[in-house]
Amino acid sequence: MSMENHIVATIRKIPRGKVASYGSVARAAGYPGAARQVVGVLRRSFGLPWHRVLGAGGAIKLRGDSAIEQRLRLEAEGVIFRGRRVDMKRHEFKFQKRQSERPKKARRAH
């Protein structure tokens, strides 16, 4: 499965009323440090719950009408904001630990 497919599958796991950061999506998909690639996938893909993916700390990173739409969609799902940020303690989706696709090699004692 490609990186893009892993990211798409991970984004689809975020339920209504919950949110995740670009970085946490990347980590859960198995690509730590690939937050920018998550943004790219969201830009290219259709039918994803794009509004549930935010910047670190619950910040909406979009600008203009898109930011307004994202906030309205989240509020319609019951997500509560504290100022300009989502209340992450209440609404952050915790991904399950990803099972490693490759078993780690056992270390030898020296």
Backbone as JSON, one array per atom type, in Angstrom:
{
  "sequence": "MSMENHIVATIRKIPRGKVASYGSVARAAGYPGAARQVVGVLRRSFGLPWHRVLGAGGAIKLRGDSAIEQRLRLEAEGVIFRGRRVDMKRHEFKFQKRQSERPKKARRAH",
  "N": [[0.85, -1.17, 0.0], [0.54, 2.23, -0.79], [2.08, 5.32, 0.4], [0.24, 7.42, 0.23], [-2.2, 6.01, 0.21], [-2.13, 4.86, 2.78], [-2.29, 7.18, 4.35], [-4.8, 8.22, 3.56], [-6.49, 6.13, 4.46], [-6.05, 6.37, 7.19], [-7.04, 8.95, 7.77], [-9.74, 8.51, 7.29], [-10.48, 7.1, 9.52], [-11.06, 8.88, 11.54], [-13.58, 9.79, 13.66], [-16.92, 11.34, 13.63], [-17.18, 14.43, 15.36], [-14.67, 14.33, 16.43], [-11.18, 15.25, 16.15], [-7.96, 15.5, 14.5], [-4.46, 16.2, 14.37], [-2.36, 17.3, 11.62], [0.18, 16.2, 11.92], [-0.27, 14.06, 13.74], [-1.86, 12.4, 12.2], [-0.03, 11.7, 10.21], [1.9, 10.29, 11.76], [0.29, 8.18, 12.74], [-0.27, 6.91, 10.36], [2.09, 5.78, 9.82], [4.21, 7.33, 9.02], [6.05, 9.28, 10.43], [6.71, 12.74, 10.8], [5.76, 13.53, 8.36], [3.83, 15.53, 7.93], [3.34, 17.52, 6.02], [2.92, 16.02, 3.74], [0.48, 14.9, 4.37], [-1.15, 17.13, 4.15], [-0.93, 17.53, 1.39], [-2.19, 15.19, 0.42], [-4.79, 15.63, 1.35], [-5.46, 17.84, -0.2], [-5.54, 16.72, -2.77], [-7.44, 14.71, -2.69], [-10.85, 13.52, -2.73], [-13.94, 13.38, -0.95], [-13.06, 12.84, 1.6], [-13.06, 13.29, 5.2], [-12.04, 16.08, 5.52], [-12.24, 18.33, 7.1], [-11.81, 17.52, 9.69], [-9.14, 17.45, 10.21], [-6.51, 19.19, 11.56], [-4.21, 21.9, 12.38], [-1.34, 21.77, 14.61], [-2.14, 21.73, 18.07], [-4.8, 22.28, 17.66], [-5.43, 24.28, 15.87], [-7.0, 25.96, 13.16], [-5.73, 25.88, 10.03], [-6.33, 26.71, 7.52], [-7.33, 29.4, 5.29], [-9.5, 32.27, 4.93], [-12.66, 31.74, 3.32], [-12.58, 28.96, 3.37], [-11.59, 28.36, 5.91], [-13.66, 29.29, 7.49], [-15.71, 27.59, 6.65], [-14.63, 25.14, 7.53], [-14.65, 25.47, 10.32], [-17.43, 25.78, 10.76], [-18.4, 23.28, 9.89], [-17.18, 21.59, 11.78], [-18.3, 22.58, 14.18], [-20.95, 21.88, 13.68], [-20.77, 19.18, 14.08], [-20.56, 19.07, 16.75], [-18.17, 19.86, 17.89], [-16.23, 21.72, 20.11], [-14.92, 24.97, 20.42], [-12.17, 26.82, 21.75], [-11.73, 29.92, 21.83], [-9.91, 30.53, 19.0], [-9.16, 27.98, 18.55], [-9.62, 24.4, 18.53], [-10.94, 22.6, 21.27], [-8.79, 20.52, 22.27], [-8.32, 18.67, 24.32], [-10.77, 17.64, 24.76], [-11.72, 16.81, 22.24], [-9.75, 15.55, 20.68], [-8.78, 12.91, 18.58], [-7.56, 9.8, 19.42], [-5.4, 7.78, 17.9], [-5.11, 4.24, 17.47], [-2.27, 2.34, 18.46], [-0.06, 1.61, 15.88], [0.44, -1.44, 14.31], [3.54, -2.78, 13.65], [4.68, -3.32, 10.37], [6.84, -4.78, 9.67], [8.58, -7.18, 11.47], [10.63, -6.43, 14.26], [14.13, -6.91, 14.46], [15.72, -9.13, 16.69], [17.85, -8.08, 19.26], [21.28, -8.8, 19.8], [22.93, -9.94, 22.69], [25.91, -8.63, 24.0]],
  "CA": [[0.0, 0.0, 0.0], [1.36, 3.43, -0.92], [2.01, 6.3, 1.46], [-1.03, 8.14, 0.09], [-3.29, 5.12, 0.65], [-2.05, 4.76, 4.24], [-2.77, 8.45, 4.9], [-6.25, 8.27, 3.31], [-7.13, 5.18, 5.38], [-5.93, 6.91, 8.54], [-7.97, 10.08, 7.88], [-11.11, 7.95, 7.33], [-10.74, 6.55, 10.86], [-11.42, 9.95, 12.48], [-15.04, 9.81, 13.72], [-17.63, 12.61, 13.85], [-16.98, 15.04, 16.67], [-13.27, 14.21, 16.83], [-10.24, 15.86, 15.22], [-6.57, 15.07, 14.63], [-3.52, 17.13, 13.73], [-1.66, 16.76, 10.44], [1.29, 15.38, 12.41], [-0.73, 12.81, 14.33], [-2.3, 11.57, 11.09], [1.19, 11.17, 9.59], [2.46, 9.27, 12.66], [-0.6, 7.0, 12.77], [-0.17, 6.24, 9.06], [3.41, 5.15, 9.75], [5.16, 8.25, 8.39], [6.29, 10.43, 11.31], [7.39, 13.85, 10.14], [5.21, 13.73, 7.01], [2.61, 16.34, 8.03], [3.12, 18.21, 4.74], [2.35, 15.05, 2.8], [-0.93, 14.78, 4.73], [-1.79, 18.3, 3.52], [-1.0, 17.24, -0.05], [-3.22, 14.17, 0.19], [-6.09, 16.28, 1.54], [-5.71, 18.72, -1.36], [-5.77, 15.93, -3.97], [-8.46, 13.68, -2.51], [-12.24, 13.92, -2.57], [-14.74, 12.48, -0.12], [-12.47, 12.63, 2.91], [-13.49, 14.26, 6.22], [-10.91, 17.01, 5.58], [-12.45, 19.32, 8.15], [-11.4, 16.95, 10.97], [-7.68, 17.48, 10.32], [-6.13, 20.54, 11.96], [-2.83, 22.15, 12.76], [-0.98, 21.42, 15.98], [-2.84, 22.5, 19.09], [-6.2, 22.49, 17.3], [-5.59, 25.5, 15.06], [-7.41, 25.86, 11.76], [-4.64, 26.45, 9.23], [-6.86, 27.23, 6.26], [-7.6, 30.84, 5.32], [-10.67, 32.77, 4.22], [-13.92, 30.99, 3.35], [-12.32, 27.56, 3.72], [-11.46, 28.3, 7.36], [-15.01, 29.46, 8.03], [-16.42, 26.34, 6.38], [-14.1, 24.1, 8.4], [-15.16, 25.7, 11.67], [-18.87, 25.5, 10.77], [-18.58, 21.82, 9.81], [-16.8, 21.01, 13.07], [-19.32, 22.95, 15.16], [-22.15, 21.08, 13.37], [-20.51, 17.85, 14.63], [-20.49, 19.19, 18.2], [-16.82, 20.2, 18.34], [-16.21, 22.99, 20.85], [-13.72, 25.79, 20.25], [-11.72, 27.73, 22.81], [-11.18, 30.99, 21.0], [-9.73, 30.13, 17.6], [-8.66, 26.6, 18.52], [-10.48, 23.33, 19.01], [-10.62, 22.08, 22.59], [-8.17, 19.22, 21.94], [-8.48, 17.72, 25.42], [-12.1, 17.06, 24.64], [-12.07, 16.31, 20.91], [-8.65, 14.92, 19.92], [-8.91, 11.48, 18.34], [-6.34, 9.05, 19.71], [-5.26, 6.61, 17.03], [-4.52, 3.06, 18.1], [-0.88, 2.1, 18.07], [0.02, 0.89, 14.6], [1.26, -2.64, 14.33], [4.65, -2.71, 12.71], [4.53, -4.26, 9.25], [8.04, -5.62, 9.66], [9.0, -7.48, 12.84], [11.97, -5.93, 14.58], [15.13, -7.96, 14.7], [16.15, -9.25, 18.08], [19.24, -7.62, 19.5], [22.15, -9.79, 20.43], [23.66, -9.48, 23.88], [27.37, -8.7, 23.81]],
  "C": [[0.9, 1.24, 0.0], [1.18, 4.36, 0.28], [0.65, 7.02, 1.43], [-2.2, 7.28, 0.56], [-3.31, 4.95, 2.16], [-2.63, 6.02, 4.89], [-4.29, 8.56, 4.73], [-6.98, 7.34, 4.29], [-7.12, 5.7, 6.81], [-6.92, 8.06, 8.74], [-9.41, 9.57, 8.0], [-11.46, 7.36, 8.69], [-11.22, 7.61, 11.85], [-12.95, 10.07, 12.5], [-15.62, 11.23, 13.85], [-17.36, 13.13, 15.25], [-15.57, 14.94, 17.2], [-12.4, 14.85, 15.76], [-8.84, 15.28, 15.46], [-5.69, 16.11, 13.94], [-2.89, 16.46, 12.51], [-0.55, 15.81, 10.88], [0.84, 14.06, 12.99], [-1.26, 11.85, 13.26], [-1.08, 10.91, 10.43], [1.8, 10.06, 10.44], [1.61, 8.01, 12.65], [-0.55, 6.22, 11.46], [1.17, 5.54, 8.88], [4.47, 6.02, 9.12], [5.39, 9.47, 9.29], [7.08, 11.51, 10.57], [6.84, 14.18, 8.77], [3.92, 14.54, 7.03], [2.32, 17.06, 6.71], [2.54, 17.27, 3.68], [0.87, 14.82, 3.1], [-1.71, 15.93, 4.1], [-1.97, 18.04, 2.03], [-2.08, 16.23, -0.39], [-4.6, 14.8, 0.34], [-6.44, 17.19, 0.37], [-6.11, 17.92, -2.6], [-6.98, 15.0, -3.89], [-9.85, 14.28, -2.31], [-12.94, 12.92, -1.66], [-14.14, 12.17, 1.23], [-13.04, 13.63, 3.9], [-12.36, 15.26, 6.51], [-11.02, 17.98, 6.74], [-12.03, 18.82, 9.53], [-9.89, 16.94, 11.18], [-7.24, 18.93, 10.49], [-4.63, 20.67, 12.17], [-2.59, 21.76, 14.21], [-1.72, 22.32, 16.97], [-4.28, 22.83, 18.75], [-6.47, 23.72, 16.47], [-6.06, 25.17, 13.65], [-6.35, 26.59, 10.94], [-5.09, 27.0, 7.88], [-7.15, 28.71, 6.41], [-8.92, 31.13, 4.61], [-11.9, 31.9, 4.41], [-13.71, 29.53, 3.75], [-12.2, 27.39, 5.24], [-12.83, 28.41, 8.02], [-15.81, 28.17, 7.84], [-15.94, 25.23, 7.31], [-14.66, 24.25, 9.82], [-16.66, 25.36, 11.75], [-19.16, 24.0, 10.71], [-18.26, 21.16, 11.15], [-17.84, 21.34, 14.14], [-20.61, 22.16, 14.94], [-22.01, 19.65, 13.91], [-20.38, 17.88, 16.15], [-19.12, 19.52, 18.75], [-16.84, 21.6, 18.94], [-14.86, 23.67, 20.64], [-13.44, 26.58, 21.52], [-11.01, 28.85, 22.07], [-11.12, 30.52, 19.56], [-9.25, 28.7, 17.45], [-9.69, 25.61, 19.04], [-10.01, 22.92, 20.4], [-10.1, 20.64, 22.4], [-8.3, 18.21, 23.08], [-9.81, 16.98, 25.3], [-12.33, 16.33, 23.32], [-10.95, 15.63, 20.13], [-8.87, 13.42, 19.81], [-7.56, 10.82, 18.58], [-6.31, 7.8, 18.84], [-4.69, 5.45, 17.82], [-3.09, 2.92, 17.63], [-0.86, 1.23, 16.84], [0.92, -0.32, 14.77], [2.35, -2.52, 13.27], [4.45, -3.76, 11.61], [5.72, -5.21, 9.16], [8.42, -5.92, 11.11], [10.42, -6.97, 13.07], [12.9, -7.11, 14.85], [15.52, -7.95, 16.16], [17.6, -8.79, 18.21], [20.02, -8.72, 20.19], [22.83, -9.17, 21.65], [25.14, -9.64, 23.63], [28.07, -8.89, 25.11]]
}
